[in-house]
Amino acid sequence: MPIISPISARSTRGRILYAAMYLLLALGAATMIYPLLMMVGGSLKSDTDFDRLSPWPEYLWNDDVLWTKYLQSKYSSLDNLERWHRTHYGSWRLVKPPALDHVELAGAFRTFRATHLPLDFFMMGHAEYKQVVAKNARVYRRLAERMSGGDMQKFSAMSGYFREDWSKVGPPLVNFPARRFRFPQNLDFALYYQVTEISPPADRIAVDLDAVFVHEMLMILWPDIGSYNAAHATHFDDYQEVTLEARAPSAGQQRLDWETYVRNELNLAYIQMAPDALQSFRSFLRGHYKSIEELDAAWHQNLSGFDQVQFPDVLKAPMREVNDLSNFVKDRNACPLDALSVVGPRQAFEDWMEKNIPAKADTSAIIPTRTVDWLDFQDQKSALRWEFLTRNYRTVLDFLLIHGNGIRNTIIFCALMVITNLLVNPLAAYALSRYRLPSTYAILLFCMATMAFPAEVTMIPSFLLLKQFHLLNTFWALVLPGMANGFSIFLLKGYFDSLPRELYEAADIDGAGEWTKFWVLTMNLSRPILAVLALNAFVAAYTEFMMALVIIPDQKMWTMMVWLFELQDWAHPTVIYASLVIAAIPTLVIFILCQGVIMRGIVVPTEK
């Protein structure tokens, strides 16, 4: 039987102990790193995958997750997606890749979509700007800035709407198929139409009137296709097959549905009036206006008689003319139903198919939006991943650059705070260390007592004092309350006491003055503790929020942290995570710059 020496046994136990210690340290590091990874991972997500508790974005390798994020970015809300896809998902987590059907038709529609089409055929996709700034919203904002030369007040005057800053500028909310939407011709909508036109065809949302008809009327009255079939004596397998016919069906519930929707809900831009209905329209106006002069005053025209009245151009006509046409269409007695017909993207697509692909022409062709979206998605997966990786950070950086004064103010504030802390605190500590005042310990006790009270306790007295000295909205209001710190003085005094007295005696023999002894000897030998002091001063100034908000009412003097708090009022949680990551970077950089000096003071203290 082998004999194990006591030395060998102790060595083995020592290795096990060291291994256990390193394991515990590794576990402790993991508990610190994991929350950081969760925050970084959260900053790369969006509303569709925010609830996936993972420290990394799954869309980097999972196309199903990427597909959902793409749809959320393009359509902005689940309700919009359900409308254009003519289905009920209920949750972003339930959105799955579609069963591909009508693939050839979808390919033909993508070709048709790239042709020059009327502005009312497509809406802007990727237009969110209120919580997350999507890519076309960024294009919209850049065009607005370029148009006004970056002057917010000038743009507000040009558009007729006041905005506080560029972060409030984005594409207007639109709903082309709704009767209430009037296709305004102001600056905001001119930019909207321009961005829609120059954006890639895959970024546009085709105005599928069939989908709107199904989602906003039929699915409300008959939630499932079975109840719809029972009410209409039809045999559809899915709501995807139901369309809004170009003309009113001959009879039955389908005709009633068509009439109700077209007369009351559908935007007039998609309704074509038969020429023989013009006389009915003129008679309708005669019944509502006492004379042609009254009509001229209302329409801002100069007509000599009602026989000169024409149907107004809905995309360009003033609101009063459009309202009169809308009232005429709603009036069952004045406007014959057979005089109305629907002309939208699907009808234009059918005409295009008949001219360009006669063999594939189908008078009952639909717009296969889900398949079109899937084909568009396949073509841009890499670009989408890069967009989603950077979008939240772009939102934060754009917000900070828009409020560039915040960055400048933060740099000035932090620099002043570090300089004053490295000057005032060492001077106070040097006096206490060198001259051994009788009240030294009382002063130190007072310095330590200041640590017992949180900053909020002194906030109101400090505010009143700074107001009395007329220092509000100045950098001095930020710097003066924190330039002397009781803990820093206590820490420096102890460090200065540890310096060899022989050095000062030798300096006295050489005739060195007090400033030389302070600056050349004390400050040079105290670099490690001064690095700690500078780091603490920077962190205190950089993270200052409440005091900066209270004593600086003027937004032009706000620091970056105050602006980031303002961002958190409206931003999505993922954007807030991105702002926290960005805000942490300067502190990390400063720590890296200071840690070499700090470590030399810990590991190599013999220079004292």
SVG drawing of the C-alpha trace seen along z (x, -y; Angstrom):
<svg xmlns="http://www.w3.org/2000/svg" viewBox="-84 -86 103 88">
<polyline fill="none" stroke="black" stroke-width="0.4" points="0.0,0.0 1.5,-3.3 2.3,-5.8 1.0,-9.4 3.3,-12.0 1.7,-14.8 3.3,-17.4 1.7,-15.8 -1.7,-15.6 -1.5,-19.3 -0.5,-20.1 -3.6,-18.2 -5.9,-19.9 -4.4,-23.3 -5.1,-22.7 -8.7,-21.7 -9.1,-24.8 -7.7,-27.0 -9.9,-25.3 -12.9,-25.9 -12.0,-29.5 -11.6,-30.1 -14.9,-28.3 -16.7,-30.6 -15.0,-33.6 -16.1,-32.4 -19.7,-31.9 -19.6,-35.4 -18.4,-36.9 -21.1,-35.0 -23.8,-36.5 -22.5,-39.9 -22.0,-39.3 -25.3,-37.6 -27.5,-40.7 -25.2,-42.7 -25.7,-40.3 -29.5,-40.4 -29.4,-44.2 -27.3,-44.1 -29.4,-41.4 -32.6,-43.3 -31.2,-46.4 -31.1,-44.4 -34.7,-43.2 -38.1,-44.7 -41.7,-44.3 -42.0,-40.9 -39.1,-39.2 -38.7,-41.4 -40.3,-38.7 -37.9,-36.0 -35.6,-35.9 -32.3,-35.2 -29.1,-37.2 -28.8,-37.0 -31.2,-37.9 -32.5,-34.7 -33.3,-36.4 -29.6,-36.2 -30.1,-32.5 -33.8,-31.9 -35.7,-33.0 -39.1,-32.5 -38.2,-35.1 -36.7,-37.4 -39.9,-37.0 -42.1,-38.2 -39.8,-41.2 -39.9,-42.1 -43.7,-42.2 -43.8,-44.2 -41.3,-46.7 -43.2,-47.0 -46.8,-47.2 -46.0,-48.8 -48.9,-47.2 -50.5,-43.8 -53.9,-45.3 -52.4,-46.6 -50.8,-43.2 -54.1,-41.4 -55.9,-43.8 -53.5,-43.4 -53.1,-39.6 -56.8,-39.1 -56.4,-36.9 -56.4,-37.0 -53.1,-36.2 -53.9,-37.5 -50.2,-37.8 -46.9,-38.4 -45.7,-35.1 -48.4,-33.3 -47.2,-34.8 -45.7,-32.0 -44.3,-31.8 -47.2,-31.4 -48.2,-28.4 -47.1,-29.6 -49.9,-29.9 -50.4,-31.9 -46.6,-32.1 -46.7,-32.9 -49.3,-35.6 -47.2,-37.0 -44.2,-37.2 -46.3,-39.0 -47.6,-41.4 -44.0,-42.2 -43.2,-43.1 -46.4,-45.2 -45.6,-46.9 -42.3,-48.2 -44.0,-50.2 -45.1,-53.8 -48.4,-53.8 -50.7,-56.4 -49.7,-57.6 -52.9,-56.3 -52.0,-52.7 -49.3,-52.3 -48.7,-53.3 -45.3,-53.7 -44.0,-50.7 -41.3,-50.8 -42.7,-54.2 -42.7,-53.9 -41.0,-56.8 -42.7,-57.3 -41.1,-54.5 -38.6,-53.1 -37.4,-55.0 -37.7,-52.6 -35.7,-53.0 -38.2,-54.9 -39.0,-57.2 -35.3,-58.0 -35.4,-58.8 -38.4,-61.1 -36.6,-62.9 -33.5,-63.4 -35.5,-64.8 -37.3,-67.2 -33.9,-68.4 -32.5,-68.8 -35.5,-70.8 -35.3,-73.2 -31.5,-73.4 -31.7,-71.7 -33.8,-74.6 -36.6,-73.2 -38.4,-76.5 -38.3,-76.9 -39.7,-73.4 -42.5,-74.0 -43.4,-77.2 -43.3,-75.4 -45.4,-72.5 -47.8,-74.6 -47.3,-72.3 -45.1,-73.2 -42.6,-70.6 -40.2,-70.9 -37.3,-69.2 -36.5,-66.8 -37.3,-63.8 -40.9,-64.7 -40.8,-64.7 -42.0,-61.6 -44.4,-60.3 -48.0,-61.2 -50.5,-58.5 -52.5,-57.5 -55.3,-55.2 -55.8,-55.5 -58.9,-53.3 -60.9,-55.2 -63.5,-57.7 -62.3,-60.3 -58.8,-60.4 -58.5,-63.3 -55.0,-62.9 -53.7,-66.3 -51.3,-68.3 -49.4,-70.0 -45.6,-69.6 -45.9,-66.6 -47.8,-64.6 -45.7,-65.8 -42.7,-64.3 -44.7,-61.1 -45.6,-60.6 -41.9,-61.4 -40.5,-58.8 -43.0,-56.2 -42.0,-56.8 -38.3,-56.6 -38.4,-53.7 -37.7,-50.2 -40.9,-48.5 -40.7,-45.9 -41.0,-48.6 -44.4,-49.7 -47.8,-48.5 -50.2,-47.8 -53.6,-49.2 -55.6,-45.9 -59.2,-47.1 -60.3,-43.4 -58.4,-43.0 -59.8,-46.2 -63.3,-45.2 -62.9,-41.8 -61.2,-42.9 -63.1,-46.1 -66.6,-44.9 -67.1,-41.2 -65.0,-39.7 -66.7,-42.0 -70.2,-40.9 -69.2,-37.2 -66.0,-36.3 -65.4,-33.0 -65.8,-32.0 -68.5,-29.4 -70.9,-32.0 -70.2,-34.2 -71.0,-31.3 -74.2,-30.6 -75.3,-34.3 -74.4,-34.7 -75.0,-31.2 -71.4,-30.9 -68.8,-28.1 -65.5,-29.9 -62.8,-28.0 -61.1,-31.0 -61.6,-34.8 -58.5,-35.0 -60.9,-34.2 -63.4,-36.9 -63.0,-40.1 -64.6,-43.5 -66.1,-43.3 -65.5,-46.2 -69.3,-46.7 -72.2,-45.9 -73.3,-42.3 -76.7,-41.6 -78.7,-40.8 -78.7,-39.4 -76.6,-40.0 -73.4,-40.5 -75.0,-43.4 -76.1,-44.9 -72.5,-44.5 -71.0,-46.1 -73.4,-49.0 -72.9,-49.6 -69.1,-49.6 -68.8,-51.6 -71.4,-54.2 -70.2,-54.9 -66.7,-53.6 -64.5,-53.4 -62.4,-56.4 -63.7,-58.3 -60.3,-58.0 -61.1,-54.4 -64.7,-55.0 -65.3,-55.8 -68.5,-57.6 -70.3,-56.7 -70.6,-59.7 -74.4,-59.5 -74.4,-60.2 -73.1,-63.7 -76.6,-65.1 -77.7,-63.4 -74.8,-65.1 -75.7,-68.5 -79.3,-68.0 -78.1,-67.0 -76.1,-70.3 -79.1,-72.3 -81.0,-70.9 -78.3,-71.9 -77.3,-75.3 -79.8,-78.1 -77.8,-79.5 -74.7,-79.0 -73.2,-82.0 -73.5,-80.2 -71.9,-77.1 -69.0,-79.3 -68.5,-80.8 -68.4,-77.3 -66.1,-75.8 -64.0,-78.9 -64.8,-78.7 -66.3,-81.0 -69.0,-78.9 -71.8,-80.5 -74.2,-77.7 -74.8,-74.2 -74.4,-72.7 -70.7,-73.5 -70.2,-71.4 -67.9,-68.4 -66.9,-65.6 -64.1,-66.9 -60.7,-65.3 -60.6,-63.7 -56.8,-63.8 -56.6,-67.5 -60.0,-69.1 -60.7,-71.2 -62.4,-69.6 -65.8,-71.2 -66.0,-69.7 -65.0,-66.3 -67.5,-66.4 -70.3,-67.3 -69.3,-64.4 -69.2,-62.1 -72.7,-63.2 -73.9,-62.5 -72.5,-59.0 -74.1,-58.3 -77.5,-59.4 -79.3,-56.3 -82.0,-58.4 -79.6,-60.8 -76.8,-58.5 -77.7,-55.3 -75.8,-52.3 -75.0,-51.1 -73.3,-54.4 -70.6,-53.4 -67.6,-51.2 -64.4,-50.3 -61.1,-51.0 -58.0,-50.1 -54.7,-48.4 -56.2,-45.0 -58.2,-46.2 -55.1,-47.9 -53.2,-44.7 -55.8,-42.7 -55.5,-45.2 -51.7,-45.0 -51.9,-41.2 -54.2,-41.2 -51.8,-43.5 -48.5,-42.0 -49.2,-38.3 -52.3,-37.4 -51.8,-33.7 -51.9,-34.3 -54.7,-36.9 -57.4,-36.2 -60.3,-38.5 -60.7,-37.3 -57.0,-37.7 -56.3,-38.7 -53.3,-40.4 -51.5,-37.6 -50.0,-39.9 -48.7,-37.2 -46.8,-35.4 -45.6,-38.7 -44.2,-39.7 -42.5,-36.3 -40.8,-36.6 -39.7,-40.2 -38.4,-38.9 -36.3,-36.2 -34.5,-38.8 -33.4,-40.9 -32.7,-38.8 -29.1,-39.9 -30.1,-43.6 -32.9,-43.0 -30.6,-41.5 -28.2,-44.4 -31.2,-46.9 -32.5,-45.2 -29.1,-45.0 -28.5,-48.7 -31.9,-50.3 -32.3,-50.9 -28.8,-52.3 -29.5,-54.6 -32.6,-55.8 -30.7,-56.7 -27.7,-58.3 -30.1,-60.3 -31.9,-61.5 -28.6,-62.5 -27.3,-64.2 -30.6,-66.1 -30.0,-67.4 -26.3,-68.0 -26.1,-70.5 -26.6,-67.7 -23.4,-66.0 -21.4,-69.3 -22.8,-70.2 -22.0,-66.7 -18.3,-67.0 -17.9,-70.5 -19.6,-69.5 -17.5,-66.3 -14.3,-68.1 -15.0,-70.9 -16.0,-68.4 -12.9,-66.3 -10.6,-69.4 -12.2,-71.0 -12.2,-67.7 -8.6,-67.1 -7.7,-70.6 -10.0,-71.3 -10.0,-68.0 -6.2,-67.4 -5.6,-70.9 -7.9,-70.4 -6.5,-66.9 -2.9,-68.2 -3.5,-71.0 -5.0,-68.5 -2.1,-66.0 0.8,-68.4 -0.1,-70.9 -1.7,-68.7 -4.4,-71.2 -5.9,-70.8 -9.3,-70.5 -8.2,-67.9 -10.2,-65.0 -13.3,-67.2 -13.0,-68.3 -12.6,-64.6 -15.6,-63.7 -17.6,-66.4 -16.4,-65.1 -17.5,-61.6 -20.8,-62.9 -21.6,-64.3 -21.7,-60.7 -24.7,-60.0 -27.1,-62.2 -28.2,-61.3 -28.0,-64.0 -31.8,-64.4 -31.7,-65.9 -29.4,-68.8 -31.1,-69.3 -33.7,-71.9 -31.2,-74.0 -28.7,-73.8 -31.3,-75.0 -32.4,-77.9 -28.8,-78.9 -27.9,-78.7 -31.0,-80.7 -30.1,-83.4 -26.7,-83.7 -28.3,-83.8 -26.4,-80.7 -29.3,-78.6 -28.8,-77.5 -25.1,-77.8 -22.3,-75.2 -21.3,-76.6 -24.7,-75.5 -23.7,-71.9 -20.1,-72.1 -20.1,-74.1 -22.2,-71.7 -19.9,-68.7 -16.5,-70.2 -15.6,-69.3 -16.4,-65.8 -16.0,-64.7 -15.2,-61.1 -12.6,-62.2 -10.9,-64.5 -10.9,-61.7 -9.5,-59.2 -6.7,-61.6 -5.8,-62.6 -5.1,-59.0 -3.1,-58.4 -1.0,-61.6 -0.3,-60.5 1.3,-57.3 3.8,-59.2 7.4,-59.2 8.1,-62.3 11.7,-62.2 10.8,-63.3 9.3,-66.5 12.3,-67.1 14.7,-66.6 12.5,-69.1 12.8,-71.6 16.6,-71.3 16.6,-71.9 14.6,-75.0 11.4,-73.8 8.3,-75.9 5.0,-74.6 3.5,-74.6 6.4,-72.5 6.1,-70.0 2.3,-69.8 2.5,-69.6 5.8,-67.8 6.0,-65.4 2.5,-64.8 0.5,-64.9 3.1,-62.8 3.2,-60.1 -0.6,-60.1 -1.4,-59.3 -3.2,-56.0 -5.5,-57.6 -6.0,-60.6 -7.1,-58.3 -9.7,-56.8 -10.8,-60.3 -11.0,-61.4 -13.0,-58.2 -15.4,-58.9 -15.8,-62.5 -16.4,-61.6 -19.0,-59.0 -20.8,-61.3 -20.9,-64.1 -21.8,-61.8 -24.6,-60.1 -26.0,-63.2 -29.7,-63.5 -32.0,-64.7 -29.9,-67.7 -29.2,-68.6 -32.9,-68.5 -33.9,-70.6 -31.3,-73.4 -31.2,-73.6 -34.7,-74.4 -33.4,-75.6 -33.3,-72.7 -30.3,-74.3 -28.3,-73.5 -29.5,-69.9 -26.9,-67.2 -27.0,-63.9 -28.5,-62.0 -31.5,-64.4 -32.1,-63.9 -31.9,-60.2 -34.5,-60.4 -36.6,-62.4 -36.1,-59.7 -37.4,-57.0 -40.7,-58.8 -41.7,-57.7 -39.2,-55.1 -39.8,-51.3 -38.1,-49.3 -35.6,-47.9 -34.6,-51.5 -34.2,-52.3 -31.9,-49.3 -29.8,-50.6 -29.6,-54.0 -28.3,-52.4 -25.6,-50.5 -24.6,-53.7 -24.6,-55.6 -22.3,-53.0 -19.6,-53.2 -18.0,-56.5 -17.7,-55.2 -16.1,-52.0 -13.6,-54.0 -12.7,-56.2 -12.3,-53.2 -10.0,-51.5 -7.9,-54.7 -7.6,-55.0 -7.3,-51.3 -3.7,-51.1 -2.7,-53.9 -5.0,-52.4 -3.5,-48.9 0.1,-50.2 -0.7,-51.8 -2.1,-48.5 0.5,-46.1 3.6,-48.2 3.3,-50.4 7.1,-50.4 7.5,-53.7 6.4,-55.4"/>
</svg>
